[in-house]
Amino acid sequence: MQPDSQPSLSPYLAQRFQSLIWGCLDNDLVKSAVFHAERFYSINPRNHDARHLYATALLKAEQTYSALHLVNIPLDEQCTGCLEIKAKCCQALGRFRQAREALDATLRDSDYVSTASSSSRISKPFPEAAALRCRAGNVALKGNQPGKAQEHYLAALRLNPYTWEAVEGLCAIGKIPEIDKLIPPRPLPVKRGPPSEEHQPSQSSKGGPGPVTTGAGFFTPEAGTGGGGGNLFRNFKDISQPQPFRLEFPRDAVAPNDTSVLPDNSFQVHRTSRSQPATLGIPPPQISRPLSSADEAGPAQKRLRSTSRQPEVTTTASKPKSSNATATIKPSSDDPLKKPANPIRTNAALGKSNAQLNAPARRSNRLLSGSGTKQLHLSKFQPARRRQAASQARNKSIESDKDEEAVAGGEGADSTSPPGVQGAAALSPRSEGSPAASGWTAAQEQQAQEEYETELADHVVYELVRQFASAARRLALYDCRKCLEELEELPVCHKGSASALIMIGKVHYELQDYSSAERAFRSAREIEPYRLWDMEVYSTLLWHLQRNVELSYLAQELLNINPQSSQAWIAIGNLFSLQKDRTQALTCFRRASQLDPSCSYAFTLSGHETIDEDLDRSMTFFESALRVDARHYNAWYGLGTCYLRASKIRRAEYHYRKALDIHPNNAVILGCVAMTLERRKQFEPALVFYNKAIEASPENALVRYRRARMWVAMKRYQDAVQDLEHLRRTTPEEANVIFQLAKVYRLIGDEVKSAQALAVARDIAPKSVMKMKRLLETVRDDGDDKMDEG
């Protein structure tokens, strides 16, 4: 789907979303319900059914303020359903007076009936298999059993690819397969047209089924294994047997009127497949040619009919009795035309064919009755009559049918033509084009259009899940560039949703593009100002940007929304950390971990807060974070930093590499691995990691500065000058860069540029007298590498 192709909210798409969202809510898959409700609401925010479902899902997810924000709209836009949900939100928040006022306004509408989008429903007595799998995966993930969790999540997605919580669980584990394997692509649905009879004779001769649709659509039934080439109902199964749970109907399944025999599947819109009409009252597609037409039974049946009647004509030719002559032309009980092989013929078609079968009998009475002279004349020309009898029996009904239909440009079949000519005329495109069009009724056309619209709506939802799952997978694997490309391919309406903007903000945050990340998070909060999810990342982003005022405002808002949320206390802790109040920051982080023991981020921030004072305590916090989430790369990075400060270089390198396995494109971690190699005098491997780090993040000044210092240690001064000059242009106020550049110029013997750089450094940092003295003592090719990193 192209980014500028915004799907319209058709009734079929709305019905598909409603069924899917309520199915998730009934099975306690709250996050899946919120995801699909947001997709529904993003397509058309003015649709009140979408607004009600989104608010209901948020209310079930305990995001009460966000749900109230959706329905608390101006009075001229507010409907009675919005008031009903507003009353529920106010009641959950303890605002009972406002809840009563909203209910009173609802009761004043005498014509109001609670719709399915705003009212609660009775849950199923037993959840679906996919829901059970997903919930089992959630429990296993929180119980630190990632293998079991992955097994359950994969099984849940095989049963129901719309289970978004299973996708999020696999992303949390970090072992998510390719999207084409996890959620396989599906072809676009194809609208069912009139039954094409051009291919039926060849397939019937092979014993295979005739074509049902014009193409292989989304729910096109598969070819059956039984015979009966013209039977459109060949794929019917015994629906009394329980079927396995699937989101969509199996390709050969049929939904009867009594749906209790089918598995209770609330994740889908119950619809008919292409092999069955929408209602049983509508007759199936009819073949317009009469039952006695020569091209229905095929050439083989025509030969059987002629051979079965030739002995009868021969034996009765010598008997002048009219009763026997009548019995001669009347078809026998084993005639294949009286028991057609195709069971889809209707009673009307049978009645018409019976009338046509009687016509040759009356004409035979006139031919065989009369005087003895005429009888002798008949016996004289018996071979010619024998040939005409077999030909007339096959062609009289065709002649009468073609006379009635009056096909433009058609030619009537000659009664004396050979059987081969008759078969060719019957199978020609001219003879079968018009009857096929006349047999396709308006009700069948409407039914085919409804089936196509339903399948197309399901295809739109399926592709949306695939696109978002692909982007979420890229983000979980920290493939940030690819994730941005996936998000750019989303439709415009979904690209501007809050969840998509949050993903964009996280990607830029991982890329250390903090300004772009801040814009994305700010846009998401404008759409959903009471959002709690992912706000801990936003608060840390504001800490990196040193935005004291914005961080203070965010912390107060989150605390007012829900004082029992870990996100609010993490934001408050980041605020105290920015203000250099480490004691209060640790208290807030500890409170966040108490409210949510599965929040590994609170333990990690506590470790970073104590790393300068107590290394052992800091390592304890990082280890606690890893016990909660083994893929929390920031905790691995923190442990590596602790060991590096303790001068345990090999242990530091081990933990840095563990973090790098999780986040292979992080420039800071790549630089840390290179630094440990540099400490061990392994300059060439360290240079490889420095180059990877700069390639991953060219704007990272710290990594480039460390590489420049290593260039100096390797006595590659010209390379060091290039890096330092680049840093001088990008960070002109950094004194350490200027001092290092002055040192390099002094080492290569350029006293003029060294003096100029030293003068600039004196203006930037006038208190750095000791650094200047050490710099003046530096001689050419000294190789001294004891400059302060700042």
Buried (B, 14 or more C-beta within 10 A) or exposed (E): BEEEEBBEBBEBBBBBBBBBBBBBBBBBBBBBBBBBBBBBBBBBEEBBBBBBBBBBBBBBBBBBBBBBBBBBBEEEEBBBBBBBBBBBBBBBEEBEEBBEBBBEBBEEEEEBEEBBBBEEEEEEEEBBBBBBBBBBBBEBBEEEBBEBBBBBBBBBBBBBBBBBBBBBBBBBBBBBEEBEEBBEEBEEBBBBBBBBBEEBBEBBEEEBBBBBBBEEBBBBBEBBEEEBBBBBEBBBEEBEEEBEBBBBBBBBBBBEEEEEEBEBBBBBBEBBBBBBBBEEEEBBBBBBBBBBBBBBBBBEBBBBBBEBBEEBBBEBBEEBEBEEBBEBBEBEEEBBBBEBBBEBBEEEBBEBBEEBBEBBBEEBBEBBBEEEEEBEEBEEEEEEBBBBBBBBBBBBBBBBBBEEBEBEEBEEBEBEEEBEEBBBBBBEEEBBBBBBEBBBBEBBBEBBEBBBBBBBBBBBBBBBBBBBBBBBBBBBBBBBEBBBEBBEEBBEBBBBBBBBBBBBBBBBBBBBBBEBBBBBBEBBBEBBEBBBBBBBBBBBBBBBBEBEEBBBBBBBBBBEBBEEBBBBBBBBBBBBBBEEBBEBBBBBBBBBBEBBEEBBBBBBBBBBBBBEEEBEBBBBBBBBBBEBBBBBBBBBBBBBBBBBEEEBBEBBBBBBBBBBEBBBBBBBBBBBBBBBBBBEEEBEEBBBBBBBBBEBBEEBBBBBBBBBBBBBBBEBBEBBBBBBBBBBEEBEEBBBBBBBBBBBBBBBEBEEBBEBBBEBBBEBBEEBEEBBEBBEEBEEEEEBEEBEEE
